[in-house]
Amino acid sequence: MESYSTHPVASSFRSFIPEIPEDMKISHHSEIAGKGITAEINDKKMGIGNSSLLKDLGVDYKERGESGKIFLSIDGRVEGVFTLSDVLKVDSADAIIKLRELGIHEIVMLTGDSHDIAGSISSKLNLDGLISEATPEDKMRAVEDAIKSGKRTAFVGDGINDAPVIARADVGIAMGFSGADAAIETADVVLSGESLSKVARAIEISRSTNRNAIQNITAALGVKMAFIALGAFGLMNMWGAVFADVGVTLLAVLNSLRMLNK
């Protein structure tokens, strides 16, 4: 079932079984966003996903501290329970510190993970907010609420379920190497790697680029206005006019080339 899925977690399952046995006949495969997968294998009705999927399938199962786990159901009975958890990236803490140094006022984690797992990560990173066990609709609603309240938003994601939120945010950022194609195609910015520190780096580069553009525009307009004023009083010759046009353009290009150092 996972071999037909585009979800990043599916690769964790596929790594255990390189090839699907030839006697496995898979049909009626369906991926339900934020919940899991259903299919029929050798005429057995199967599902793999979270507790919400079990409820949709009418599977009777009492959770006993099973928050954040993935369940495998066969013909209406739970036959397996898997525990999966994300590993905190090495540079995550440094990335958060850098973002705060850049003046990012509110950093919130939106995740489909259980509250216990997400809460542990949130406390380690000292985040400003947390929405756990969130469906794609919950993430979209959180971003829309932030936008309606007048906040400028940036959303970082990598899964196919993140694509709508990436498109809705003021700036959508996708993780390049692990990101789903839909997320990458939708994003305004694609990071070439797994490092969250590159988010802060991208902000630094964008701000430098903006400052450089303002410098060029201000210098160009200032020089042209000064030379126009001199020309109005008859104090300007042809060489001055050429400098005010072509010369200022060359200076703007040279100033822009400084960005290569970043």
Residue pairs with C-beta under 8 A, 6 or more apart in sequence:
1 26
1 29
1 37
1 38
1 39
1 41
1 46
1 48
2 10
2 13
2 14
2 37
2 48
3 10
3 14
3 20
4 26
4 29
4 31
4 37
4 39
5 31
5 37
6 31
6 160
6 180
6 181
6 182
7 31
7 159
7 160
7 161
7 180
8 158
8 159
8 178
8 180
9 70
9 84
12 84
13 82
20 26
23 42
24 41
24 42
25 41
25 42
25 43
26 39
26 40
26 41
27 39
27 40
27 41
28 38
28 39
28 40
29 37
29 38
29 39
30 37
30 38
30 39
31 37
32 38
32 49
32 53
32 56
33 135
33 136
33 161
34 52
34 112
34 134
34 135
34 136
34 137
34 161
35 49
35 50
35 52
35 53
35 56
35 135
36 47
36 48
36 49
36 50
36 53
36 70
37 47
37 48
37 49
38 45
38 46
38 47
38 53
38 57
39 46
39 47
40 46
44 74
44 75
45 74
45 75
45 76
46 72
46 73
46 74
46 75
47 53
47 54
47 57
47 59
47 71
47 72
47 73
48 70
48 71
48 72
48 73
49 70
49 71
50 69
50 70
50 71
50 112
51 61
51 63
51 66
51 71
53 71
54 61
54 71
54 73
54 78
57 73
57 76
58 76
59 71
59 73
59 76
59 77
59 78
61 71
61 78
66 81
67 114
67 115
67 116
68 83
68 84
68 85
68 113
68 114
68 116
68 117
69 81
69 82
69 83
69 84
69 114
70 81
70 82
70 83
70 84
71 78
71 80
71 81
71 82
72 78
72 79
72 80
72 81
72 82
73 79
85 113
85 117
86 113
86 117
86 121
88 121
88 124
88 125
89 95
89 194
89 195
89 196
91 195
91 196
91 197
92 125
92 196
93 124
93 125
94 197
95 195
95 196
95 197
95 199
95 200
96 107
96 125
96 126
96 127
98 197
98 200
99 107
99 199
99 200
99 203
100 107
102 200
102 203
102 204
102 207
104 203
105 128
106 128
106 129
106 151
107 125
107 127
107 128
107 129
108 127
108 128
108 129
108 130
108 131
108 142
109 118
109 121
109 122
109 125
109 127
109 129
109 130
109 131
109 132
110 131
110 134
110 138
110 139
110 142
110 143
110 155
110 165
111 118
111 130
111 131
111 132
111 134
112 132
112 133
112 134
112 135
112 161
113 132
113 133
114 132
114 133
115 132
115 133
117 132
118 130
118 132
118 133
119 130
119 132
122 130
131 138
131 139
131 142
134 142
136 161
136 162
136 164
136 165
139 155
139 161
139 162
139 165
140 164
140 165
140 168
143 153
143 155
143 165
143 168
143 169
144 168
146 153
147 153
147 168
147 169
147 170
152 170
152 171
153 169
153 170
153 171
154 169
154 170
154 171
154 172
154 173
154 199
155 162
155 165
155 166
155 168
155 169
155 171
155 172
155 173
156 173
156 174
156 175
156 196
156 199
157 163
157 165
157 166
157 172
157 173
157 174
157 175
157 179
157 183
158 174
158 175
158 178
158 179
158 180
158 183
159 179
159 180
159 183
160 180
160 181
160 182
160 183
162 174
162 180
162 183
163 180
163 182
163 183
163 185
163 186
164 186
165 172
166 172
166 173
166 174
166 183
166 186
166 187
167 186
171 188
171 189
172 186
172 187
172 188
172 189
173 187
173 188
173 189
173 190
173 191
173 199
173 202
174 183
174 184
174 186
174 187
174 189
174 190
174 191
175 183
175 191
175 193
175 194
176 184
176 190
176 191
176 192
176 193
177 192
177 193
177 194
178 194
179 187
179 190
184 190
189 202
191 198
191 199
191 202
192 198
204 262
205 259
205 262
208 259
208 262
209 259
212 255
212 256
212 258
212 259
215 255
216 252
216 255
216 256
219 248
219 251
219 252
219 255
220 248
220 249
220 252
223 244
223 248
224 244
224 245
224 248
227 236
227 240
227 241
227 243
227 244
228 244
230 236
230 240
231 240
231 241
